[in-house]
Each structure stands twice: as structure tokens, then as C-alpha cells.
Amino acid sequence: MSNRYILGIDNGSQSTKVVIFDLEGNEVAYGSQALRETLTPEPGVVIHPDDDLWDSVYNGVKNCLANFDGDPKEIEAIGLCTIRCCRVLLNVDGDLAHPAISWMDARLSKPYEHEDDRVQYVTTTSGYLGLRLTGEYNDTAGNCEVFWPVDRETLDWSSDDDVIYENGLRREMLFNLVKPGEKLGSIRREFAEAFGFSEGIPVVATSNDKAVEVLGSGIQNESSIMISLGTFISSMLLRDNYYESAKNFFPTFASIPFKYVYESNGIRRGLWTVSWFKKLIGEELVTEAKKLGISEEEFLNRKAEEVPVGSDGLITILDWLASPDKPYRKGMMIGFDQRHSRYHIYRSILEAISFNIKNNIDEMLEEIDVELNEVVVIGGGSKSDVIMQIMADLFGLPVHRRKGSSSACLGAAISASQYLGVYDDFSEAIEQMVKTETTFKPVSDHHDFYNKVNETVVKNVRKHTDEILKFSYPIFK
């Protein structure tokens, strides 16, 4: 398998990551391109400026190739993974009729409303970026998960026009659908020339980005769960069957055709809260890290390790971005006294992330009557030994960190390997391509302590604070 490569693209909320893998899943080259800040021109509207999604993909690929010592013509396929739950409106030529609508936009909480006749096509980010790469009007069924008329039995559009109309659409507005692991199209000649690829290499469909992370994180059995620590923090289980009328989780398409992932309730602006905190510290953080010759993240993690488990009673509630059904909620930190430093705040944020996702997972597990035996944590936050150990202690289970820069890039590469026929099936590809870097084991005393704090304090905070926040919301909203 030497000198055979796959390129995986992970177009996320904050950046596009691009990784070149060999066929055994080893990372050969990495590059990325940050996205610009989303714009909010009016309340409830959140859009990506200009053509930022495409620009980030194009430059991310260029940056990755600049770090690649091999021959780009030996790259045999591209796997494409993009941000889910977005909406892209295109004109008759396939160009943007309006800026891409972010998943945080309030308009995404309801079906599409046709208000501009310049809009000829309505698609997802994977449909749009696939079109830019290939010139083909194809999309993956796995990324059409909210207000899209997909038939779960066929992974194609519903044959009933009424179902399409209920979603605000007409059949002629829709791209063609393909399944995860199938071809979206062949790379455009102009990009093959610009990137040095062989002409006509396939661009392969994946699924929604969280499901692609499940694939790339190696989740295969019913007792394993993946936690994704990103801008939006969530957790996912892999299952064979759809679950009707779920109350505490969201069933959606997996990256393996006709399988599903069950996603717990998530944390909006999860790791964004960490970025918010870093900005508060500002120049001092940069200066102190530089003095020690370490990254800002490593400096914060070293300081957080000095803070006792439980942050000396400082409790953070992560409502920096409230859900639409409870708009009055705001982020909170309670329990300050003279012991607390800025690093208590940092550790408390990490513990809040862990408490929140653990409680969301427990609600899902209780509903489907499942017990876990291991946890896989991925995403930017998994690089922190502190939060990985907090997770292990809180769950009382081994917590694994996978190798590599992006599980979504690896998941995209696994999908591409299926198209190429490198392995017999997705399961064999996972076994060969996914590798563990570190396993964190729980400390029993910490597990008992965290569960006491969670049961007696954390789970009860909002019962009291919600009533106060309902009074302040009309004043400060």
C-alpha cells in the first residue's frame, strides 16, 4: 500500500482541516485554514461571510499539500466531510444567491421558506462544496438530516411530492443524492491542475460531520460512545435501527449506509467557552506561555492541574448560547470565594463541559437501556490531558484519545477507502485505520467525589436560577 494516499477534508465550524493518509490510516501531511467569524446582521441571523466555506476548503487543501513530501498524483481519492445543519441557497449557475446560513441561524429551526426567486437550488454544505470541487449537483443523503425530505428506506428523496412541499421545497430545487462511501463526482480539471492531482480522481461522499467523526473515532460496538469536543459538543452511539419518538437524543444517519447514530443533547458553544476565557486573560496568557516555551493550551492545562478536583466549589453552567426553547438562560459561575483564581475558572469550565455531557448521555442511555464500557473523546478539546482525566474520573470508565489531527478527516478517508475497495467493508477499514494514542483510567476517589457534586449540586442549579433569569431576560436580552 506504499505510495497510495487518500485526502480527507473536515470542513468544521471554526476551520477546515485537511489530512493526507496512507491506506493504513497513518497521517502523512496536515494543513488547515481558519474560517472567518460568522456575521449576525440582525438578531437570529447567522451567516458565513462571502464565500468563506469554499475559501477555507481550497486554502486548507493548498496548505496540506505544501506539507506533503510525496507526489500529489499518488492521491487516489478525496473524502469530503462538512458542517451539518446548514443551508446553502444557490442561483441558476450554482453560485451563492445568499451567504451560507450557519447552523446557529434561527431560520434553520424550521423548513425552508422560498422568498427570493433568484434561489434555484437549496442544498447543504456538502452539496455546495461537492459542487465546487466536481461541478456535479450531487449531495450525500447522510447530511440531509433536518427538514430534508429523505426516505430512510432508500436514502433517496421521498417519492411523495407532498413530503417535499412540506419542507418548503420543490423537486427541481434538490441535488441528486448518493450514499456515504459513494462518488459525488470527479475533481474538476482546473483543480486537478492547481493541486497537482491526477485528472478525474473521485470526490467521495460521507455523512453529517458528527457521524463522520463516529466513523473516524472507531466506534463499532453498542457499549462504546464517542464524545466530540468542538464548538458544538455532543456524543454519539452507533446503532442498526432508527429510534422513533426519541425524547432525550436525536437519531440520524450514520456514515455507514442504513445504520444510525444516536446523538445525545449537546452543548452549544462548548469549546467556544474556552476560547472566550482565553480572550479574557489576553496578553498575559501569551506572555506567560512564551516565557516557558510552551503553547497557551499547555500553560492553561498545567495551571488547571494545580487546582483541586471540583475547583474548590466553583460551579459553571454552560448557557453562553441559550437554546431557542429556553432563551432566558445565561452562562453562570457560582460559588466564588477567596480561594479562586482565573485557573479555577478555567478548570471549572472544563468540569462543566464534562458534567453537562455526562448528564445528557445518562438521559439517553436510560431511555434505550444501555450501559457503557468505554468512552472515546475526539476534537480539539481531547488534546487536553486535564479534561480527558476529568472525563475518565466522572464516567468511571477508560477514556481513549485517538491518534491523528482530525477524526472527521480520518472518517472521510475511511469512506473514500470504501469507494476504492481497499478493504472488504467499513468494519475492516476501521480496524486497520483507527489507532489509539492514549487511554486515561479513572481514579476511584475522584469518581465518587464528582458524582456527589453532580447529583447534589450541578443537577439542581437550574431549578433555582431559571426563575431569576426569567426576570432578567426581558431587561437584558
N, C-alpha and C positions, 0 to 999 in steps of 0.2 A: 504493500500500500504506500510505499515511499513515493514522494513527488506527486501525490494526488491530494488535492485540497478542496475544501468547501468553505465558502464565506457565509457567515451568519450575521444578519442585521437585527439589532434590537433598537427600534425607534421608540424611546420612552418619553415620559412627561418632562424631564429636565435635560436629557441629552440623547443623542443617538450613539450607541456603541456598535462597533464592527469588529468581528474577530475572524481570523483565518485559522481553520483547524485542519489537521491531517485527518485521515479517515478513522483513526482510533480515538478521536476526541481531544488530542493534545493541542493546546493553544500555541500557534506559531507566530501570529502577529496580532496586535491590538491597536485600535485607533478609536477616537471619539470626537464628537462635535457637540458643544453645548447648544441647547435651544435658547432662544431669547425669552425674556419674561412674557407671559401671556398678557393680553390687554383687556381691560374692563372699561369700555367706553361708556357704559351705563349699568346700573345695578342689575345683577343677574346674567349679564352678558360676559362671556369669557372666550376670547378668540386668540388664535395664533397669528402673530403679525406677518403680513406679506405672504411669502411662500416658504416660511421658516421650516416647516416639516421636511419639505423636499431638500432645501438647502442643507439641513443638518445631515440628511442621509448622504447626499452627494459628497459633502466635505468629510463626513465620517469615513466613507469608503476611501477617499483620497488619502486621508491621514493614516488609515490602516495599511494601505498599500505602500506608503512611504516607509513603514516599519517592517516590511516584508522583504526578506532576502531572496526569496525564490522567484520563479517566473510566473507572472500573473496568468499566463496561458495554461498553467497547470491547475488553475482553479476550475473545477468541473461543474459547479452549481452554486447558486445563491439561495439561501433560505431567508425569507422576509417575515419579520415579526414587527408589529406596530402597535401604537397605543389603541386601546379599545374604547368603546363607548363615546366615540367622537362622531361628528357628522361633517361630510365634505360635499359642498354644492358646486357643481361644475356647469360650464356653459356648453354650447353645442360642439365646440372644438376640444372639449376635455380639459379646459383651463379653469382655474378657480373663478367662480362667479362671485364668491364672497370668501373672506378669510375662513380657514378651517375652524370649526366650532369645537372647543375643548369639552372634555367630559365633565368639567366643573360648571358648564353653562346651564342655566336653569331651563333653557329650551330643550335640553336633552332628557328632561323628565317627562316628556310627552311626545306623541308621534309628530312626525314632520308636518308642517303647515306650509303649503305652497303659496308664497306671497310675491314671488318675483319670476316673471316668465323668462328671464334670462337663464334661469336654472333648468337645465335639460336632463341632468343626471344627479342622483343622490346616492352617495356611497360612503364607505368607511375610509379610515386612513390606509388600510391595507389595499383597498381597491384603488385609491388615488395614487399611492406610491408605487403600487404594482403597474399602474398605467404609465406613470412617468418612466419607470425602468424598462417597460416592454412595449408600450404602445397598444396593449391589449386591454379590452374592457372586461376584465375578469376580477373576481374577488373570492376570498375564502369564506365558505359557509361558517367556519368556526369563529369569525369575528363579527357575525351579524346576530348579536345576542339580545338587544333591547330595541323594541319597536321596529323589528325587521320581520317580514312575512316568510320565515324559513320553515319548511316542513322537516321535522326531526327524523321522520322515517326515511327520507330520501336525501337529506342535506342539499336540497334544492329549493327554489322559491315555491311557495304554495301554488297549486294549480287552480285555486279559487280566487278569482279577481276581487271578490268582496273582502277577503282577508287582506289583500294588498291595499285596497282602498281604505280599510280601517286603520292602516298605518300611514295614511296620508299620501300614498304613492300611486303611481301608475306603472304598469309592467315595463313600459318603454323607458322609464327612468332608471331601471335597475341594471347593474352589471350582470354578466353571467357568473354563476357560482361554480367553484371547484372545491374538492375536499382537501383537508390538510394532507400534505405529502404529495399532492398533485401539482401540475405545472400551471403557473399563472401566465407564463409566456416566455419568450426568448429575449435576452437582453438586446436593446436597441443597438444598431450598428454604431451610432455615434458614441454611445457609452462604452461599447466594447473597445473602440479605438482610443477613447480618452483614458480608460483604465488599463488598457493593455490586455484585456481578456480575449479569449478565443471567440470568434463570432458565433452567435446563436446559443451561448450557454443558457441553461434553463434558470428561471427565477421561480422558486418553489413556494407554494402556499403553506402557511402554518395555521394558527388559530388566533384567538384573542391573546393578548400578551401574558396574562396571568396563567392561562392554560399552557402556553409555550414554556413558561417558567417551570410548571409542574413537570413537563416532559424533560426539560434540561436539568432539573434537580434530581431526577432518577426515581420519582415516586411511582411504585408499581403495585404495592400491596395495600390492603384495606386498613392496616394498622399504622400506616405512615402518613404524616401530614407535612405539607410544605407551608412555611411562613415566609412571605415576601416582604422584606423591609425596604420599602421605597416611599415615594411621595404619597401613594396610597398603600396602606399596609393591610394585607389580608392573608387568609390561609385557605388552603385547598386540599381536598381529598380526591382521589381518583375512584370512579365507580363505573359499573357496567350499565346501570339503568338510570333513566330520568326519574326525578322525585317530584310528584305532583303536590302542589299546595304546601310547599315548604314554608315554615314560619320563621326559622332562625338562620337560614342560609339561602344562597342563590345557586340553583343548579344551572350549569351552562355547558357548552360544547367543550370537549377536551381536544387535545392536539392529535389524538388517535381517533380516526373516524368512527362514529357511532358509540363512542364512550363519552363519559361526562365527568366534569369536576364539580364538586360541591364546595362552594365558597362561603365561608363564614361572613358575618357582618364585619366591615373593615373599619379602618381609622383614616379619616380624611385628613390630608396634610400631616401624615405621620412623621416621616423623617424631615419634612419641611420645618417642623417644630425645632429640630436640632439645628437646622440652618439658621432659623430665626434667632436661636440662642447665641450662636456663634457671632452673628452680626451685632448682637447687644454687647458682647465682650469687645469686639472690634480689634483695633490695632494692638492692644495688649496681648491678645492671643497670638497674633502673628509674631510679635516680638519675643515672647517667652518661648514659643516653639523654635524659633530661629536660633535662640541662644543655645538650646540643647541639641540643635541639629536634627530635629525630628519634625514630622508633619504636625499640623494643627490637630488632626484627629487623634494622633498618638499622644500628644500632650494632654488633651482632654481626657482620654481614657486612663492615662497614668494618674491624673488627679482624681478621677472618679473612683479608681481602685482604692484610694485613701479614705474614701467616705464609707461609713459603716453600711451594711445591708439594711435597707429601709430608709436610708437618707436621714437618719435621726428624726423621723416623724414627718418629714416634708412630703406631702401628697400632691401630685399633679393630676389634673383632669384634662384630657386632651380634646377640648372642644374649640380649637383655634378656628376651625371651619365647621360651623354647625350644619347638621343635616336639614334638608328642606322641611321635614315634618316637625322639627323642634328648633326653629330659627332663633329662639331666645337664648339658647345655650352659648356660653362663652368659656374660653380656656381659664383654668383656675390653678392656683397654687395655695395650699392652706397648710398651716402648722408651723409657720416661721417662728424661730426664737434666736437667741444669741449664738447658738452653735452653727448656724447655717451660713455657708459661703456660696459663691457662684457655682462651685463644683458640686455642692449639694443639689443645686438646681439642676445641673446637667444630669447627675445620676438619677434624680427624681423623674426627669423626663424619660430616661431610658426605662426605669421601672414602671412608669405609667404606660408606656408602649406595651410592655410585657404583660402587665395586669389586664389591660384592655383587650389585647388579642387573646389572652388565655380565657377570659370570661366569655368572649364571643365564640371561641372554639368549644368551650364546655356546653354552651347552649345548643350548638349544632350537634355535638356528639350525643347529648341526651336525647335529642329528637330522633336520631337514627339508631340509637343504642349501639354505639361503637366505642371501644377502648383503644387507646394508642399505645404503641410500644417504642416509638421513636419520632423525633422531630428533625426536619431539615430546614435550616434557615438560610435564605438567599437574599440577594440585593445588597445595595451599598452598606446598609446597617450591619450586615453579617461580618464585615471586616473588623468590627469592634469585639475584642475578647470580652469586654465588660458586659455588653448586652447578651452575648452568647452564653456566658455563665449565669447571668440573671435568668435567662430563659430556662436553662437546664435546672437551676435551683427551683424555679417556680413550678415547672411542669413535673419535676422529679423524674425526668427521663433523659436519656442521652440525646444531645443536640449536635447535629452534624453540619459542618461547613464544607461545601463542595469546592473543588479546585476550579480555577478559572475566573475570568473577569466578568462574565455575564451568563447566567443560566438560560436567559432567553436567547442569547446568541447560540448557545450550545443546542437548545431545543430546536432552533431554526435549522441548525446544521444536521441534527438528527432527522428532521423532516426531509431535508434535501438528500440525506443518505438513503432514505427510503425510495425517493424517486429514482435515484441512481441504481438501486438494487444492491447496495453494498452489503446489507445484512438481510436475513430472511424476514425479519419483522421488527416492529418498534421495540419489543422486549429485548431482543438480542442487541439492537443498537444501543439501548440504554446500558445494558450490562458491559458493553465494550467501551462506550464513550464517556460515561459519567464516572467521576472519581472523587473520593472524599479526601479533603485536606486535613481537617482536624475534627475530633469528637470531644465535646465538653460533657463531663459527667456531673450529676447533681451532688451537692453537699446536703446531707440529710437534715442537719440543723437549720440550714438556710431554707430548705424546702418547707419545714414546719413553720418557721417564722413568717415567711412570705404568705403562706396560706392563712395564717392567723390574721395578718394585716389585711389581706384581701377580703376575707369573709366578714371581719368585724368593722372595717373602715371603708375600704375602696368601694365595695358594692353598695354602700349606704349613702355615700356623699350626695349623689344627685337627688335622692329623695328629699333632701333638705334644701339644697342650693337651687334647684329648679324653680321653686316658688319665689325666691328672691329675684332670680334672673328674669322671671316673667314681669316683674315690676320695672326693672331697669331697661329691659329691651325696648319699649316704646320711646324711652328718652334718648338712648344712645345708639339705636340701630343705624 
